[in-house]
Amino acid sequence: MKRIIVPKLNQRTIKFEMEKTIRKHLNGLDSYNQSDYQKQLEICQLGKLLVTYLPDFSIEEVREKPDFIISDGKKRVAIEHQCILSQ
């Protein structure tokens, strides 16, 4: 049996929720610094995943090894971001 994951929000709502979810974690990062730029990409990608498919979870910590701790208030999950495609 195949399990299909369906987005919880429409496109218009996703943009608003993304801003709410990631803005505080992007503050202070410099787009011209390579490591900060990479962290910005990771935050944006994780934010889109959370907002779209796991809206009960939020980013609790941004760090290294693991890259993120997310939580729904009951469970804490460690996330290690891995690039699987490179242009």
Beta strands, then each sheet from edge to edge (+ up, - down):
strand 1: 58-62
strand 2: 68-71
strand 3: 76-79
sheet 1: 1+ 2- 3+
end
